[in-house]
Amino acid sequence: MPVTLPLNDMTVSEKLQLMETLWEDLSRNADALESPEWHRDVLEERERRIASGEARFSDWEEAKADIRKRVS
């Protein structure tokens, strides 16, 4: 069933509320959702990097500051 939304007419706040509503609905039936195969591959690669010591972790505040610096 195609759904048409007036995205060009919606505010950012309205779009975020819509996303939250959709996520809440999807979350109610999380067991019915299957992750795609590529997602498993990404998770396995991340686990491998953690086990080998290749992964680098950042404090959340540092990570946010780094992201803001890169996009500004």
Secondary structure by P-SEA (a helix, b strand, c coil): cccccccccccaaaaaaaaaaaaaaaaaacccccccaaaaaaaaaaaaaaaaccbbbbcaaaaaaaaaaaac
